[in-house]
Amino acid sequence: MIKEDYGLPRLLLRNIARESGLSLGALYHYFSTQYDLIDFFMRLVKERVTSRINELISIDMPLFQKVLKILL
């Protein structure tokens, strides 16, 4: 497991490859830099959060409960 004290500056492709069980070459095939990897993850998080919020917005419930569910 990646140590918590690594932080974002220590987010190295070699560490991610090791922890995920992938070869460094396989990881470089998809992400040539750590910034490409971070960009991918951030876009993925944004898409998933947006999808969850849109699902909650469409549910018929009082506004306060919707807001509370979104924030939680």
C-alpha positions as CSV (number, residue, x, y, z in Angstrom):
1,M,0.0,0.0,0.0
2,I,1.2,3.5,-0.8
3,K,2.3,5.3,2.4
4,E,0.1,8.2,3.4
5,D,3.2,10.4,4.0
6,Y,4.1,10.2,0.3
7,G,1.7,13.0,-0.7
8,L,1.0,14.3,-4.1
9,P,4.6,15.2,-4.9
10,R,5.6,11.6,-4.3
11,L,2.9,10.2,-6.6
12,L,5.4,8.6,-8.9
13,L,4.4,6.3,-11.8
14,R,6.9,3.7,-10.5
15,N,5.2,3.6,-7.1
16,I,1.8,3.3,-8.7
17,A,2.9,0.6,-11.0
18,R,4.4,-1.4,-8.1
19,E,1.3,-0.9,-5.9
20,S,-1.1,-1.8,-8.7
21,G,0.8,-4.9,-9.8
22,L,1.4,-3.4,-13.3
23,S,4.7,-3.1,-15.1
24,L,6.1,0.4,-15.4
25,G,6.0,0.0,-19.2
26,A,2.3,-0.8,-19.1
27,L,1.5,2.2,-17.0
28,Y,3.7,4.5,-19.3
29,H,1.6,3.2,-22.3
30,Y,-1.4,5.0,-20.9
31,F,0.2,7.8,-18.8
32,S,3.5,9.3,-20.0
33,T,3.8,11.6,-16.9
34,Q,2.5,11.7,-13.4
35,Y,0.5,14.8,-14.5
36,D,-1.3,12.8,-17.1
37,L,-2.2,10.3,-14.4
38,I,-3.4,13.0,-12.0
39,D,-5.4,14.6,-14.8
40,F,-7.1,11.3,-15.6
41,F,-7.9,10.6,-11.9
42,M,-9.3,14.1,-11.4
43,R,-11.5,13.9,-14.5
44,L,-12.8,10.5,-13.4
45,V,-13.6,11.8,-9.9
46,K,-15.4,14.8,-11.5
47,E,-17.5,12.6,-13.8
48,R,-18.5,10.3,-10.9
49,V,-19.4,13.1,-8.5
50,T,-21.4,14.9,-11.2
51,S,-23.2,11.7,-12.0
52,R,-24.1,11.0,-8.4
53,I,-25.3,14.6,-7.8
54,N,-27.5,14.4,-10.9
55,E,-29.0,11.2,-9.7
56,L,-29.8,12.7,-6.3
57,I,-31.3,15.9,-7.9
58,S,-33.7,13.8,-9.9
59,I,-35.1,12.0,-6.8
60,D,-38.4,13.4,-5.5
61,M,-37.7,14.5,-1.9
62,P,-37.7,17.7,0.0
63,L,-34.9,20.2,-1.0
64,F,-33.3,20.0,2.5
65,Q,-32.9,16.3,2.2
66,K,-31.5,16.5,-1.3
67,V,-28.9,19.0,-0.2
68,L,-28.0,16.9,2.8
69,K,-27.6,13.8,0.7
70,I,-25.4,15.7,-1.8
71,L,-23.2,17.1,0.9
72,L,-22.8,13.7,2.5
